[in-house]
Amino acid sequence: MNESEIAELQDLIAKRRWSDVSRIVERLSRRKLNGSLFPVFLPLLTVKDYVIYKYAIMVVGKMRQPPADAFDAVLAAWRSTWLGGCPQCTIEALQALQQLDRTDPRIIDEITRCLAVDNYQVHKTCAAALMSINNESARQVLQDFETYLPRQYTEKLMVDLLAKIRDHLAA
């Protein structure tokens, strides 16, 4: 991003022209920006527009040399996205958090919170993140995965996911 693009984005944010902001942030989410741009994207993590905070999370997660507070900002943004008792942009948030600091135990804490939601896509995303992290804490949550779930599942997709978790733990 050059200085005029930064100024344009900041102007659009100040004017709250969210449709224009969302187009720019979506385009930028495909790039790896410098961490020095984090302050430009920080306010977008709190905007209550799905497209904007989703892509802002992606941008921050891909930053080169992001500041230390980028992890906290993405985590706070993800925590604030819960609608109807279900986290939004779980895939993007978990990818960003792992890129920022895969060793931070708050990722696993947030994953266990998400497992209480009755949503297969959230469960699948959380399981994949835990298998990717694959440290002692993540393996323990995988071991106890079914105890975190809100009910016992008999649907094929979930049965297959649980089998995949067992296979991962056995490896």
N, C-alpha and C positions, 0 to 999 in steps of 0.2 A: 504494500500500500504506500502510495506516495502522500506527500503532505496535503495536496488538494483533495485527494480521496478521503483522507482522515478528517479534514475540515468539513467536507460535504456530509460525511456520516454523522459527525458530531452535531452539525446544524440540523440535520433531519431528526436526530434524537431529541435535541432541545425543542424542536417544533412539534414533536410527537407525531411525526408523519410515518406511522408504523408500517403501512403497506410499502412505502419506498425503502424503509429500513430493512424490512424482511427480505426484499429482493436482493439487496446488497449483502446482507449477512448470509443468505443462502448461497450466493455465489462465492463468498469468501470462505465458507465452510469446507470447500474443496482444496483450499490452500493451506500451507504451513506458514503461519505468520510469526514474526518475531515477538517474543514475550514482552518487549517494551510497549507493545500496543495493548496490553491487558487493560489499562485504565479506560481505553476507548470502549471496550466490550463489557466491562464490569456493570454499567447500568443496565445493559440488555439482559443480564442474568436475572433481573428482578421484574422485567416487563411481563405482564400477565397475558401474553399472546403466545400460543403454543409454538408457532413457526419461529418466532424471534428467539425465545429462550432455548428452544431445541438447537437451532443453528449456532447460537452464541455459545452454548455448552460445547458443541463440536469444535468451534473455532478455538476456544480457550484450551481444550484438551489436546489440540494439535500444535499448540504454540511451541516454538523453539525457545528454550531457556525461559520458561514462564516464572514469574515471581512466586515466592513461597505461598502467598495468600491466594493464589489461583485455585489450589485444591479446596480450600475452605469456601471460596465463592461458588465453585461448581457444586460442592456438596450442599451448600445452603440453597442454591437454585433448585437442585433436584428435590430436596426436601419440601420446597415450597410448591412443587408442581402437583402434589396429590389432589386429584379431583374424584369425588365420589368414593373416597377411601382407596383409591388406586393410584400408584405413582405413574406419572407420564414420562416419556422419553427415557425409559430405563436403559435401553440399549445404548443410546448416546451418552448418558450420564456415566454408566459403568465403564464404557470405553474411555471416556475422558478422564475419569478418576484413576483408572489403571495407568493411563499414559502419564498422568501428573505425578502419582506416587503409589505404585501398586503395593507397597508395604504398609501403608497406613491402615491400622486396624478398623478405622471408622467405615471403611468400605464393607467389611464383613458385618459390622453392626447394622449398617443400613440394609444390606442384603437380607439379614435375618428378619428385619422389620418388614421387608417386602414380601417375604415368604408367607406371611399371614393373610395376604390378599388372595382371593379366589380367582386367579387369572393365570392360565397356562403360559401365555407369552412372557409374563413377568417371571414365572418359575423357571422357564427354559433359559431366559437371559441370565438370571441369577445363578443357576447351576453352571452355565458355561463360564461365567466370570469366576466362580469358585474353583472350577477345574483349571482355569487358566492361572489363577493365583497360586493354587496348589501348595500352600504352606500348611503348617500344622493346624492353625485356626480354621482355615478354609476346609481342610479335610475333615475336621471335626463337625463343621456345619453340614457338610455333605453326608457324613456318617449319620447324623441326626435329622437329615433333610425332612423326612416324612413327619417328624414330630412338630416341625414348625408350620406345617400346612394346616389350613383351616378345616379340612375334612379328608376323608379317605377317598382316593380317586380310583375309579375303575375304567375310565376312558383310555383308549388305546394310546393316544399321544402321551398321556401322563405315565402310563405303565411303561412305555418305551423309554421315557426320560429317566424314570427311576432305575430301569435296567442299565441305562448308560452310566448313571452315577455309580451303581454297584460295580460295573465293569472298570470304571476309572479307579475306584478305591482298591479293587483287586490287583490292578496293574502295578 
